[in-house]
Amino acid sequence: MKDQSLPIHPYGWNELAQLYSPALSSSAQNKQLLRWIRNHPQLRDELAREGWVKGTRRLTSMQVRIIVAYLGEP
């Protein structure tokens, strides 16, 4: 069986947002991902420790790993 898990590597914000909310418009995808992060203090704090700030356009592999750990795989 082929492994279906999300490859962990750097992603653009838009790219990851699209994976999590493919049915939404690009703008709505970005807002939804940000909303999930803002509404989850532990996720937000862990991302901040890894250098994430609102407006970040490129997510590191570690930041992606943290998001997937809290939100699950898209």
PAKOL-621696 format. One record per residue: residue number from 1; residue in three letters; z, y, x of N, C-alpha, C, CB in turn. Coordinates in Angstrom, 2 decimals. Glycine has a CB too. Layout:
N
SITE num residuo    n_up n_north  n_east   ca_up ca_north ca_east    c_up c_north  c_east   cb_up cb_north cb_east
SITE NUM     ALA       Z       Y       X       Z        Y       X       Z       Y       X       Z        Y       X
...
END
This chain:
74
SITE num residuo    n_up n_north  n_east   ca_up ca_north ca_east    c_up c_north  c_east   cb_up cb_north cb_east
SITE   1     MET    0.00   -1.18    0.84    0.00     0.00    0.00    0.00    1.24    0.89    1.22     0.00   -0.96
SITE   2     LYS   -0.81    2.20    0.55   -0.91     3.43    1.32    0.32    4.31    1.09   -2.19     4.20    0.94
SITE   3     ASP    0.82    4.90    2.17    1.97     5.79    2.08    1.56    7.07    1.37    2.56     6.10    3.49
SITE   4     GLN    2.24    7.42    0.28    1.89     8.57   -0.55    2.74    9.79   -0.22    2.04     8.22   -2.01
SITE   5     SER    3.62    9.70    0.76    4.54    10.80    1.03    3.82   12.01    1.62    5.65    10.34    1.96
SITE   6     LEU    4.41   13.16    1.38    3.87    14.42    1.87    3.98   14.46    3.38    4.60    15.63    1.24
SITE   7     PRO    2.87   14.69    4.08    2.96    14.84    5.54    3.79   16.08    5.88    1.53    14.94    6.18
SITE   8     ILE    4.75   15.93    6.77    5.58    17.05    7.17    4.94   17.69    8.39    7.04    16.59    7.47
SITE   9     HIS    4.46   18.91    8.19    3.88    19.73    9.24    3.94   21.17    8.74    2.40    19.29    9.60
SITE  10     PRO    3.61   22.16    9.56    3.62    23.54    9.06    2.63   23.70    7.90    3.27    24.53   10.21
SITE  11     TYR    3.04   24.43    6.90    2.21    24.72    5.73    2.19   26.23    5.51    2.72    23.98    4.46
SITE  12     GLY    1.10   26.72    4.97    1.09    28.07    4.47    1.88   28.10    3.17   -0.37    28.59    4.26
SITE  13     TRP    2.51   29.24    2.88    3.29    29.35    1.64    2.44   28.99    0.44    3.86    30.79    1.48
SITE  14     ASN    1.23   29.57    0.36    0.34    29.31   -0.77   -0.03   27.83   -0.88   -0.93    30.15   -0.65
SITE  15     GLU   -0.25   27.23    0.26   -0.64    25.82    0.30    0.47   24.93   -0.28   -0.97    25.39    1.74
SITE  16     LEU    1.71   25.18    0.14    2.82    24.37   -0.37    3.08   24.68   -1.84    4.08    24.62    0.46
SITE  17     ALA    3.01   25.94   -2.22    3.23    26.32   -3.62    2.20   25.63   -4.52    3.14    27.85   -3.79
SITE  18     GLN    0.96   25.53   -4.06   -0.09    24.88   -4.84    0.21   23.40   -5.03   -1.45    25.07   -4.16
SITE  19     LEU    0.75   22.76   -4.00    1.09    21.34   -4.12    2.18   21.11   -5.16    1.53    20.79   -2.77
SITE  20     TYR    3.14   22.04   -5.25    4.24    21.89   -6.20    3.86   22.25   -7.63    5.40    22.74   -5.78
SITE  21     SER    2.91   23.16   -7.81    2.56    23.62   -9.17    1.05   23.74   -9.33    3.24    24.98   -9.48
SITE  22     PRO    0.32   22.64   -9.24   -1.14    22.73   -9.25   -1.75   23.26  -10.55   -1.70    21.38   -8.99
SITE  23     ALA   -1.04   23.17  -11.65   -1.60    23.61  -12.93   -1.47   25.12  -13.15   -0.92    22.88  -14.06
SITE  24     LEU   -0.70   25.79  -12.29   -0.49    27.23  -12.45   -1.51   28.03  -11.65    0.93    27.61  -12.02
SITE  25     SER   -1.62   29.31  -11.98   -2.46    30.20  -11.18   -1.82   30.38   -9.81   -2.66    31.58  -11.90
SITE  26     SER   -2.59   30.86   -8.86   -2.09    31.07   -7.50   -0.85   31.96   -7.49   -3.18    31.67   -6.62
SITE  27     SER   -0.90   33.04   -8.21    0.23    33.97   -8.28    1.45   33.29   -8.88   -0.15    35.21   -9.10
SITE  28     ALA    1.25   32.55   -9.96    2.35    31.86  -10.62    2.92   30.75   -9.73    1.89    31.27  -11.96
SITE  29     GLN    2.07   30.09   -8.97    2.54    29.05   -8.05    3.51   29.63   -7.03    1.34    28.38   -7.33
SITE  30     ASN    3.11   30.75   -6.45    3.95    31.40   -5.44    5.28   31.85   -6.02    3.22    32.59   -4.82
SITE  31     LYS    5.23   32.44   -7.20    6.45    32.91   -7.86    7.36   31.75   -8.23    6.11    33.72   -9.11
SITE  32     GLN    6.78   30.64   -8.67    7.58    29.48   -9.06    8.32   28.91   -7.86    6.70    28.40   -9.69
SITE  33     LEU    7.64   28.74   -6.73    8.30    28.21   -5.54    9.42   29.15   -5.10    7.28    28.00   -4.39
SITE  34     LEU    9.16   30.44   -5.09   10.19    31.41   -4.73   11.37   31.35   -5.70    9.60    32.83   -4.69
SITE  35     ARG   11.09   31.22   -6.98   12.15    31.14   -7.99   13.04   29.92   -7.74   11.53    31.08   -9.41
SITE  36     TRP   12.42   28.78   -7.45   13.20    27.58   -7.17   14.12   27.78   -5.97   12.28    26.37   -6.93
SITE  37     ILE   13.59   28.42   -4.94   14.39    28.66   -3.73   15.51   29.65   -4.02   13.50    29.19   -2.59
SITE  38     ARG   15.21   30.74   -4.71   16.23    31.75   -5.02   17.33   31.18   -5.90   15.59    32.94   -5.72
SITE  39     ASN   16.98   30.29   -6.80   17.96    29.74   -7.74   18.75   28.56   -7.18   17.27    29.32   -8.99
SITE  40     HIS   18.51   28.21   -5.94   19.23    27.10   -5.32   19.88   27.62   -4.03   18.27    25.89   -5.03
SITE  41     PRO   21.13   28.11   -4.12   21.78    28.75   -2.97   21.82   27.89   -1.70   23.17    29.13   -3.34
SITE  42     GLN   22.08   26.60   -1.83   22.14    25.74   -0.64   20.77   25.66    0.04   22.63    24.33   -1.01
SITE  43     LEU   19.73   25.52   -0.75   18.36    25.47   -0.22   18.04   26.80    0.47   17.33    25.18   -1.35
SITE  44     ARG   18.32   27.89   -0.21   18.05    29.22    0.35   18.80   29.44    1.67   18.45    30.31   -0.67
SITE  45     ASP   20.07   29.03    1.71   20.87    29.22    2.92   20.35   28.37    4.08   22.32    28.87    2.64
SITE  46     GLU   19.99   27.13    3.79   19.45    26.27    4.85   18.13   26.82    5.39   19.24    24.84    4.34
SITE  47     LEU   17.28   27.29    4.50   16.02    27.87    4.95   16.26   29.12    5.79   15.13    28.22    3.74
SITE  48     ALA   17.22   29.95    5.37   17.54    31.16    6.12   18.03   30.82    7.53   18.61    31.99    5.38
SITE  49     ARG   18.82   29.76    7.65   19.27    29.33    8.99   18.10   28.91    9.87   20.27    28.18    8.86
SITE  50     GLU   17.02   28.49    9.24   15.82    28.09    9.99   14.82   29.24   10.14   15.14    26.91    9.30
SITE  51     GLY   15.25   30.45    9.77   14.41    31.62   10.00   13.56   32.08    8.83   13.53    31.35   11.12
SITE  52     TRP   13.69   31.43    7.67   12.90    31.83    6.51   13.45   33.10    5.89   12.87    30.71    5.47
SITE  53     VAL   12.55   34.00    5.54   12.89    35.19    4.76   11.82   35.34    3.68   12.98    36.48    5.67
SITE  54     LYS   12.19   35.97    2.57   11.22    36.20    1.50   10.01   36.92    2.10   11.86    37.04    0.33
SITE  55     GLY    8.84   36.46    1.75    7.61    37.04    2.27    7.01   36.26    3.43    7.86    38.44    2.70
SITE  56     THR    7.73   35.23    3.89    7.20    34.39    4.96    5.91   33.74    4.49    8.25    33.31    5.38
SITE  57     ARG    4.87   33.85    5.29    3.57    33.29    4.90    3.33   31.90    5.48    2.47    34.22    5.35
SITE  58     ARG    4.05   31.57    6.54    3.87    30.26    7.19    5.22   29.58    7.29    3.21    30.42    8.60
SITE  59     LEU    5.30   28.36    6.81    6.53    27.59    6.85    6.46   26.59    8.00    6.77    26.86    5.50
SITE  60     THR    7.54   26.51    8.75    7.60    25.54    9.85    7.78   24.13    9.29    8.74    25.89   10.84
SITE  61     SER    7.59   23.16   10.13    7.80    21.77    9.72    9.23   21.57    9.23    7.51    20.80   10.88
SITE  62     MET   10.20   22.17    9.91   11.59    22.02    9.50   11.84   22.68    8.14   12.52    22.62   10.56
SITE  63     GLN   11.27   23.83    7.90   11.42    24.49    6.61   10.80   23.65    5.50   10.77    25.89    6.65
SITE  64     VAL    9.66   23.07    5.76    9.02    22.18    4.77    9.91   20.98    4.51    7.62    21.72    5.26
SITE  65     ARG   10.46   20.41    5.56   11.35    19.25    5.42   12.55   19.60    4.54   11.83    18.75    6.82
SITE  66     ILE   13.12   20.78    4.72   14.26    21.23    3.92   13.86   21.38    2.46   14.82    22.57    4.47
SITE  67     ILE   12.74   22.03    2.20   12.28    22.23    0.83   12.07   20.89    0.14   10.98    23.04    0.81
SITE  68     VAL   11.43   19.97    0.83   11.18    18.64    0.24   12.49   17.90    0.01   10.26    17.80    1.16
SITE  69     ALA   13.45   18.08    0.89   14.75    17.41    0.72   15.45   17.88   -0.55   15.65    17.66    1.92
SITE  70     TYR   15.32   19.16   -0.88   15.99    19.70   -2.07   15.15   19.58   -3.34   16.34    21.15   -1.84
SITE  71     LEU   13.86   19.79   -3.23   13.01    19.81   -4.43   12.32   18.47   -4.69   11.96    20.89   -4.30
SITE  72     GLY   12.34   17.59   -3.72   11.59    16.35   -3.83   10.15   16.59   -3.40   11.65    15.80   -5.28
SITE  73     GLU    9.41   15.54   -3.35    7.99    15.68   -2.96    7.18   16.21   -4.12    7.42    14.33   -2.48
SITE  74     PRO    6.20   17.04   -3.79    5.33    17.55   -4.87    4.51   16.44   -5.50    4.40    18.64   -4.35
END
